[in-house]
Amino acid sequence: MKWLAKLLLLSTFWVPLSAAALFDQCKDLFPAQQIPSTPQVGRDLCFDDFAIYYSPIDKKPIYTVEKLNGEQLQAPHPRRTNQFYEEGRLPFSERALLSDYRGSGYDRGHNVPAGDMTQERGMAQSFSLANIMPQARQNNQGIWAKRVEEPTRLYIKRVQGDVFVFTGSVGQAGSIGKSKVTIPSHLFKLVYDPTKKIAWAYWVENTDDAQMNPPISYAELVLKTGIDFHLPLDINENKPSKQVAKGGSESRELLGGWYPVFFDQYSTEKVATMISSIKAGRISSVQIQYDRNAELAQKLFKEIQVQGLIEATLSQSSPPDSPNVSYERNRVTVIVRSK
């Protein structure tokens, strides 16, 4: 009878692969329950708080999706487990193995960040190797964590309603381990806010010395990845617009990509990069936000104003601490809105 039990167990893995993902148990994680279309063949995996479309060839996610909101991210977070594990729902021939990453020189890079998880089960599930990609170490711990994941959470905490986040990777830059887990050449994170009907995407090279560029448009991401995420928005209107209100005052509804640049102290490199983008016409406006460090904020404001090429504003606010949230009081955040 043991052989029969083993045969039945193996038969559960003999499900034909398809490029048409179903996600029957977790469609509510997708905008308007619309599943993305892609020519890539994969397996759909539902978890408690996220979903993964997984490549059995590359042995990493094609894309992942989360539905997040500010109230959720403000809630207490469980302790980070750091317990990576092999995904038991995948056939052995399709799994990434723990041994594949050992000594590879690459980090086990989360697609769905552990930092987004507010439930213990979700936290534990985020360490499934089905959610992991080989990521350049400095990239994972530096630019991706600080300039992509953190700003995404910051945006979601500041807006109303649910925000959908897709994460994935494309390209081939070799492989690691006996399972030949594909090393992607580029990483992406698509952010869609259905309340404001805007979307933008971070596009980052998977190298230790990758440079942070302004977010790209939704349309450009679809071209780069070949994935149609079926977002219900008119991407042609996803641009800054200007309206003049009565009495001569101006109100701007700034749509499209934006990203924060954090200054814990003055950085010549960051300022030079920002001014270079301004001169190149890639930035439409800048808002400088600060709490206590008015001196640094004023210095940054004056340097940007000297260029005389864009609108810059200065905003002071003191958000209240809570038992679950604290703020960097001396940090100055420059909100850059890209064209």
PyMOL commands that set and color helices and strands:
alter all, ss='L'
color gray80, all
select helices_A, chain A and resi 2-11+27-29+31-33+70-74+92-94+98-101+114-116+120-125+129-131+137-158+218-225+235-237+246-248+268-279+294-307
alter helices_A, ss='H'
color red, helices_A
select strands_A, chain A and resi 43-46+51-55+60-68+106-110+132-136+163-170+175-176+181-182+186-193+198-205+241-244+250-253+258-263+283-290+311-316+332-338
alter strands_A, ss='S'
color yellow, strands_A
deselect
rebuild
show_as cartoon
